[in-house]
Amino acid sequence: MPGRYRKRQRRRHGKHSVHRAHSTYGDKAGWYLPLAVAVDALGTGVPVLEILRHTGQPHPLECALVVAALWPSVRALRRRYAADVLGETRGVLAALSDWLVLLGVLAMLRTACGEIVRPVVALAGVALAPLLTMAASNLSQRHLISARRSAQAVRKVLVIGEPSTADHVVGHLAGRTDHAYVVVGVVPVGNAKLECGAPVTARLGSVDPENITEDASRVLGAAREHHAELVLVSPGPRLSADRLRRLCWALHDAKVPVAILPGLIDVAVRRVQLDAPAGLAMLHIAPPLRRGLQVGLKSLVDRLGAAFGLMLLAPMFAVVALAIRCTSPGPVFYKQTRYGQNCTPFLMWKFRTMVVDADARKADLESTGANENDGLMFKMRRDPRVTRVGRVLRRYSLDELPQLVNVMRGEMSLVGPRPPLPDEVARYDKVEVRRLAVKPGITGLWQVSGRSDLSWDETVRLDLRYVDNWSFTADVDVMARTLRAVVDGRGAY
């Protein structure tokens, strides 16, 4: 733990560990806002102007100026340009939501002003707006993720809690760099040893009136010493409600922001609802979606999407099949038993990318320690069983396309965890088997987050996050990210 903390701090601090006294996100790149506004204005104004001109519609310049002002205005009113929002997401769902609002506003203007422009022409003019906005958001997010690895646009955090809890919090935050928080110090509650290696400037003792009075001065002193911009409190037995309330009073009076950790991991914000019966802060956690309208919509989109994909990709299927047949002896398709929802076995289809006796040779490779995955899956970067054509198919995930047949049959979904092998499931523990609570998918968080480059623990964590926090809009987001992951090819082998 101490080694991982120090390694992460060197990556996230380096020469940038200077005090920032003002905005939490004030050191984000200055071009995020101008780029977002310029893309939104020009991405609507220019296409509308050109389309109206070429179709002979009246008042093309005036209409273009109105739309170019409306789209950024809608985005601004919905806080898309706020400092704490820019660069934080890819903007896929936000852009689509804003675009629907824009269409509603334009429809009202059209009703108020009369039929100036034909509806089909107007729709064509603003069709590119959400796509260009998403592209700009994606560019900003990728730059921000890279910048945070060098400790730019981060919040310096002081953690308060009992040592065991503080160790967990520090380790969890240090284990990833795709967030805005970097721990600069810990104020443990009690005398137990801190294992995470974070600096300890002060400690909070047992609860008594004198210590409650001293808590604020000790925490504020540590916050000033470490230039902390946020105090992150993890309550425990020694940090009572009254003690925590008084500490929050003192920190707020000193203009120091405070956040409380409820102890939850990988719970989507949309599942959390705040309540305060009798003055007690309470978090209601909604159960994962397993039935209802969204589940029905997912099933419908799966079947229709698979049917459309099979028709559209039929020529590609023929080309791939011919390439496999001409370069390697054996069948074109490879069928393998996998486990689906609720541990139900099914026959999964793929284009064959390995030699015919690949399964028989797997045991020999495992016995020689060739497996490069640290968990239950077998993965090799240069697997000798993979054919030349198979490497190309795997590089661009073309070998997965026949699984559209499994989606049509209802055995798989377009988005979901990867379907495991029977021998893998046989070794699952009670946590890992929860991956099978939903239908497996052709793509999912695993595929868009690094695929085979991920450790087994990271793979399980991503799958559990999907299983517990699934929503139809989340599936749309994953499918939008899949194209970039396929083109990038990272972790595909």
C-alpha positions in Angstrom: 0.0 0.0 0.0 2.7 2.6 0.9 4.5 1.9 -2.4 1.4 2.2 -4.5 0.5 5.5 -2.7 4.0 7.0 -3.3 4.1 5.9 -6.9 0.7 7.4 -7.6 1.7 10.7 -5.8 4.8 11.0 -7.9 2.8 10.6 -11.0 0.1 13.0 -9.9 2.3 15.6 -8.2 5.8 15.8 -9.7 6.7 19.4 -10.3 3.1 20.5 -10.2 2.5 20.1 -6.4 2.2 23.9 -5.8 -0.6 25.5 -3.8 -3.7 26.5 -5.6 -5.7 28.9 -3.5 -8.7 29.5 -5.7 -10.9 27.5 -8.0 -10.9 23.7 -7.6 -10.8 23.3 -11.3 -9.0 26.5 -12.1 -6.0 24.9 -13.7 -7.9 23.1 -16.5 -6.7 23.9 -19.9 -7.9 27.3 -21.0 -9.0 26.2 -24.4 -11.8 23.9 -23.2 -14.4 26.6 -23.0 -13.5 28.5 -26.2 -13.4 25.2 -28.1 -16.8 24.1 -26.8 -18.5 27.4 -27.5 -16.9 27.8 -31.0 -17.8 24.2 -32.0 -21.4 24.6 -30.8 -21.9 27.9 -32.6 -20.1 27.1 -35.8 -21.4 23.5 -35.8 -24.9 24.7 -36.1 -24.6 28.1 -37.9 -22.4 27.0 -40.8 -24.4 23.8 -41.8 -27.7 25.7 -41.5 -26.4 28.6 -43.6 -25.1 26.3 -46.4 -28.1 24.0 -46.5 -30.6 26.8 -46.6 -28.6 28.5 -49.3 -28.4 25.4 -51.5 -32.1 24.6 -51.1 -33.3 28.1 -51.8 -34.9 28.7 -48.4 -35.6 32.3 -47.3 -33.4 34.3 -44.8 -30.5 31.8 -44.6 -28.1 34.2 -42.8 -30.7 35.3 -40.2 -31.8 31.7 -39.6 -28.1 30.6 -39.2 -27.4 33.3 -36.7 -30.4 32.5 -34.7 -29.5 28.8 -34.5 -25.8 29.5 -33.8 -26.9 31.6 -30.8 -29.6 29.2 -29.6 -27.5 26.0 -29.4 -24.8 27.5 -27.2 -27.5 29.2 -25.1 -29.3 25.9 -24.5 -26.0 24.3 -23.5 -25.1 27.3 -21.2 -28.4 27.2 -19.5 -27.9 23.5 -18.8 -24.5 24.2 -17.3 -22.5 22.4 -20.0 -19.9 25.1 -19.9 -19.4 25.2 -16.2 -15.8 24.8 -15.0 -16.6 21.6 -13.0 -18.3 20.1 -16.1 -15.9 20.8 -19.0 -13.8 17.9 -19.9 -15.4 15.6 -17.2 -17.5 13.4 -19.6 -17.7 12.5 -23.3 -20.9 14.4 -23.5 -22.8 11.7 -25.4 -26.1 11.7 -23.5 -25.8 15.3 -22.5 -25.5 16.4 -26.2 -28.4 14.3 -27.3 -30.6 15.6 -24.5 -29.6 19.2 -25.3 -30.3 18.6 -29.0 -33.8 17.5 -28.2 -34.3 20.7 -26.3 -33.0 22.7 -29.2 -35.5 21.0 -31.6 -38.3 21.9 -29.2 -37.2 25.6 -29.1 -36.9 25.7 -32.9 -40.4 24.1 -33.2 -41.9 26.8 -31.0 -40.1 29.6 -33.0 -41.4 28.1 -36.2 -44.9 28.1 -34.8 -44.6 31.7 -33.6 -42.9 33.1 -36.8 -44.7 31.0 -39.3 -43.3 28.4 -41.7 -40.1 30.1 -42.8 -38.1 26.9 -43.4 -39.3 23.4 -44.3 -39.0 21.1 -41.3 -36.9 18.5 -43.1 -34.4 21.1 -44.2 -34.2 22.6 -40.8 -33.6 19.2 -39.2 -30.9 18.4 -41.7 -29.2 21.8 -40.9 -28.9 21.0 -37.1 -28.2 17.2 -37.5 -24.5 17.6 -37.1 -24.7 19.7 -34.0 -24.7 16.9 -31.4 -22.0 14.9 -33.2 -19.6 17.9 -33.3 -20.4 18.7 -29.7 -19.6 15.1 -28.7 -16.3 15.2 -30.6 -15.2 18.4 -28.8 -16.3 16.9 -25.4 -14.3 13.8 -26.2 -11.2 15.7 -27.1 -11.4 17.8 -23.9 -12.0 14.7 -21.8 -9.0 12.8 -23.3 -6.8 15.8 -22.7 -8.1 16.2 -19.1 -7.4 12.5 -18.3 -3.9 12.8 -19.6 -3.4 16.1 -17.7 -4.5 14.6 -14.4 -1.8 12.0 -14.6 0.5 15.0 -14.2 -1.5 16.4 -11.3 -3.2 19.2 -13.3 -6.8 20.0 -12.6 -6.9 18.0 -9.4 -8.2 18.8 -5.9 -5.8 18.4 -3.0 -7.7 16.3 -0.4 -7.1 15.8 3.3 -8.6 12.5 4.5 -10.0 12.2 8.1 -11.0 8.8 9.5 -9.9 5.8 11.5 -6.7 4.4 10.1 -8.1 1.2 8.6 -10.8 3.2 6.8 -8.3 5.9 5.8 -6.0 3.3 4.3 -8.9 2.0 2.2 -9.9 5.5 1.0 -6.3 6.5 0.1 -5.7 3.2 -1.7 -8.9 3.4 -3.7 -8.1 7.0 -4.8 -4.5 6.2 -5.5 -5.4 3.2 -7.6 -6.8 5.3 -10.4 -6.0 8.6 -12.1 -9.3 9.3 -14.0 -10.7 11.4 -11.2 -10.0 14.9 -9.7 -8.9 13.9 -6.2 -5.3 13.5 -5.0 -4.7 12.8 -1.3 -2.0 15.1 0.3 -2.4 14.0 3.9 -4.4 12.0 6.5 -5.6 13.0 9.9 -6.2 9.6 11.6 -8.8 9.2 14.4 -7.2 7.1 17.2 -3.6 5.8 17.7 -3.6 2.8 15.3 -0.9 2.6 12.7 -1.6 4.0 9.2 -0.4 1.6 6.5 -1.1 3.7 3.3 2.1 5.8 3.6 0.3 9.2 3.3 1.7 12.1 5.4 0.2 12.4 8.9 0.4 15.9 10.4 -2.1 15.4 13.3 -4.3 12.9 15.0 -7.7 13.1 16.6 -8.0 11.4 19.9 -10.9 9.9 21.9 -14.1 11.7 22.3 -14.4 14.1 25.1 -15.4 17.8 25.4 -11.8 19.0 25.3 -10.9 16.9 22.2 -14.0 18.1 20.3 -12.8 21.6 20.9 -9.3 20.8 19.6 -10.5 18.8 16.6 -11.0 21.9 14.5 -7.6 23.5 15.2 -5.8 20.2 14.4 -7.7 19.6 11.2 -7.4 23.2 10.0 -3.7 23.2 10.8 -3.2 20.0 8.7 -5.3 21.5 5.9 -3.2 24.6 5.8 0.1 22.7 6.0 -0.9 20.5 3.1 -2.7 23.3 1.1 -5.8 21.0 1.1 -8.7 22.2 -1.0 -11.2 19.7 0.4 -11.5 17.8 3.6 -12.8 14.2 3.0 -14.3 12.6 6.1 -15.0 8.9 6.6 -17.1 8.6 9.8 -16.6 5.8 12.2 -17.2 4.8 15.9 -14.8 7.4 17.2 -16.2 10.1 15.0 -19.7 10.5 16.4 -22.5 12.5 14.7 -22.1 15.4 17.2 -18.3 15.5 16.9 -18.6 15.4 13.1 -21.2 18.3 13.1 -19.0 20.5 15.2 -16.0 19.8 13.0 -18.1 20.7 9.9 -19.1 24.0 11.6 -15.5 24.9 12.1 -14.3 24.0 8.6 -17.2 25.8 7.0 -16.6 28.9 9.1 -13.0 28.8 7.8 -14.2 28.5 4.2 -12.9 24.9 3.8 -15.1 22.6 1.8 -16.1 19.3 3.4 -17.3 16.0 1.9 -18.5 12.9 3.7 -17.9 9.3 2.5 -20.9 7.0 3.0 -18.9 3.9 2.5 -20.5 2.9 -0.8 -18.5 1.7 -3.8 -19.4 1.8 -7.5 -23.0 3.0 -6.9 -24.3 5.3 -9.7 -25.5 8.7 -8.6 -28.9 8.2 -10.2 -29.5 5.3 -7.8 -28.9 7.5 -4.7 -31.7 9.6 -3.1 -31.1 11.8 -0.1 -33.6 12.0 2.7 -33.4 13.5 6.2 -36.1 12.0 8.6 -35.9 13.6 12.0 -32.8 15.5 10.9 -30.8 12.3 10.2 -29.1 12.3 6.8 -30.1 9.1 5.0 -29.2 7.7 1.6 -31.7 5.5 -0.2 -30.1 3.2 -2.7 -32.3 2.0 -5.5 -32.0 -1.6 -6.5 -30.4 -2.5 -9.9 -32.8 -2.5 -12.9 -33.9 -6.0 -13.7 -37.4 -5.5 -15.1 -39.6 -2.7 -16.4 -39.7 -0.4 -19.5 -35.9 0.1 -19.8 -35.3 -3.7 -19.8 -38.0 -4.2 -22.4 -36.5 -1.4 -24.5 -33.1 -3.0 -24.2 -34.4 -6.3 -25.4 -36.2 -4.7 -28.4 -33.1 -2.7 -29.4 -31.0 -5.9 -29.1 -33.2 -7.9 -31.4 -33.7 -5.1 -34.0 -30.0 -4.0 -33.8 -28.8 -7.6 -34.3 -31.2 -8.2 -37.3 -30.1 -4.9 -38.9 -26.5 -5.7 -38.3 -26.7 -9.1 -39.8 -28.3 -7.7 -43.0 -25.9 -4.8 -43.2 -22.8 -6.8 -42.6 -23.7 -9.8 -44.8 -21.1 -8.8 -47.5 -18.4 -8.5 -44.8 -19.3 -11.9 -43.5 -18.7 -13.4 -46.9 -15.3 -11.7 -47.3 -14.2 -12.8 -43.8 -15.4 -16.3 -44.4 -13.5 -16.5 -47.7 -10.3 -15.2 -46.0 -10.5 -17.8 -43.2 -11.2 -20.6 -45.6 -8.4 -19.7 -48.0 -5.7 -19.2 -45.4 -6.3 -21.9 -42.7 -7.8 -25.4 -42.8 -10.9 -25.9 -40.8 -14.4 -24.4 -40.4 -15.2 -20.7 -40.8 -17.1 -20.5 -37.6 -16.0 -21.5 -34.1 -18.7 -22.6 -31.6 -18.0 -22.7 -27.9 -20.1 -23.3 -24.8 -20.3 -20.2 -22.6 -22.4 -19.2 -19.6 -25.0 -16.6 -19.9 -27.5 -15.0 -17.5 -28.1 -16.9 -14.3 -25.4 -19.5 -15.3 -27.4 -20.7 -18.3 -25.1 -22.4 -20.8 -25.4 -21.6 -24.5 -23.4 -22.1 -27.7 -21.6 -18.9 -28.7 -20.6 -18.2 -32.3 -17.4 -16.5 -33.5 -15.3 -16.4 -36.6 -12.5 -18.9 -36.2 -9.2 -17.1 -35.4 -7.1 -20.0 -34.2 -5.9 -23.3 -35.5 -8.4 -26.2 -35.4 -6.8 -27.9 -32.4 -6.5 -24.7 -30.3 -8.5 -26.0 -27.4 -6.4 -29.1 -27.1 -3.2 -27.0 -27.0 -4.5 -24.6 -24.4 -3.6 -27.0 -21.5 0.0 -27.3 -22.7 0.3 -23.5 -22.8 -1.2 -23.1 -19.3 1.2 -25.7 -17.9 4.2 -23.7 -19.2 2.9 -20.5 -17.5 2.1 -18.7 -20.8 -1.0 -17.1 -19.4 -0.5 -13.4 -19.2 -3.8 -12.7 -17.3 -3.6 -12.7 -13.5 -7.0 -14.2 -13.0 -9.3 -16.9 -14.4 -9.2 -15.9 -18.1 -6.4 -17.2 -20.4 -4.8 -14.4 -22.5 -1.5 -14.2 -24.5 -0.3 -11.3 -26.5 1.4 -13.5 -29.0 -0.7 -16.7 -28.8 0.9 -19.2 -31.2 -2.5 -20.7 -31.9 -3.8 -17.6 -33.6 -3.7 -17.5 -37.4 -2.5 -14.6 -39.5 -6.1 -13.7 -40.6 -7.2 -14.3 -37.0 -4.8 -11.6 -35.7 -6.4 -9.1 -38.0 -9.9 -10.1 -37.0 -9.1 -9.9 -33.3 -7.3 -6.5 -33.8 -10.6 -5.0 -35.0 -13.0 -7.3 -33.1 -14.4 -8.6 -36.4 -14.3 -12.2 -34.9 -17.1 -11.2 -32.5 -19.7 -10.3 -35.2 -21.3 -13.7 -35.5 -22.5 -13.2 -31.9 -25.2 -11.1 -33.4 -26.9 -14.5 -34.0 -26.7 -15.1 -30.2 -28.3 -11.7 -29.7 -31.1 -12.6 -32.1 -31.7 -15.8 -30.1 -31.9 -13.9 -26.8 -28.8 -15.6 -25.4 -26.7 -12.4 -25.4 -27.2 -8.6 -25.5 -25.4 -6.0 -27.6 -23.9 -4.6 -24.3 -23.0 -6.6 -21.2 -20.2 -8.5 -19.5 -18.2 -11.0 -21.5 -19.6 -14.5 -21.4 -17.3 -16.8 -19.4 -16.2 -20.3 -20.1 -17.6 -23.2 -17.9 -14.2 -23.9 -16.3 -13.9 -20.2 -15.3 -17.4 -20.2 -13.8 -16.5 -23.3 -11.8 -13.8 -21.3 -10.0 -15.9 -18.2 -9.4 -16.5 -17.0 -5.9 -19.8 -15.4 -4.7 -18.7 -12.0 -5.8 -17.5 -13.0 -9.3 -20.7 -15.1 -10.0 -22.7 -11.8 -9.8 -21.3 -11.0 -13.3 -23.9 -13.5 -14.6 -26.9 -11.6 -13.1 -27.5 -10.0 -16.6 -27.1 -11.2 -20.2 -23.5 -11.2 -21.5 -22.8 -8.8 -24.3 -20.8 -8.4 -27.5 -19.4 -5.2 -26.1 -19.3 -3.7 -22.6 -17.2 -1.7 -20.1 -14.4 -4.3 -20.4 -14.1 -3.8 -24.1 -14.0 0.0 -24.0 -11.7 0.2 -21.0 -8.6 -1.8 -22.2 -9.9 -5.4 -22.8 -7.1 -7.9 -22.2 -4.7 -5.3 -20.8 -6.9 -5.1 -17.7 -6.1 -7.2 -14.6 -8.7 -9.8 -13.5 -9.7 -7.6 -10.5 -10.2 -4.6 -12.8 -12.3 -6.8 -15.2 -14.6 -8.0 -12.3 -14.9 -4.5 -10.9 -16.0 -3.1 -14.3 -18.5 -5.9 -14.8 -20.0 -5.5 -11.4 -20.3 -1.8 -11.9 -22.3 -2.5 -15.1 -24.4 -5.2 -13.5 -25.4 -3.0 -10.5 -25.7 0.3 -12.3 -27.1 -0.7 -15.7 -29.5 1.6 -17.5 -30.5 2.0 -21.2 -28.7 5.3 -21.5 -25.5 3.7 -20.1 -25.8 1.1 -22.9 -26.0 4.0 -25.4 -22.8 5.5 -24.0 -20.9 2.2 -24.1 -22.0 1.6 -27.8 -20.8 5.1 -28.7 -17.4 4.4 -27.0 -17.1 1.0 -28.7 -16.2 2.4 -32.2 -13.2 4.3 -30.8 -12.1 1.2 -28.9 -12.3 -1.0 -32.0 -10.3 1.6 -34.1 -7.8 2.0 -31.3 -7.4 -1.8 -30.8 -5.8 -1.5 -27.4 -5.8 -4.7 -25.5 -7.2 -6.7 -28.5 -5.2 -10.0 -28.8 
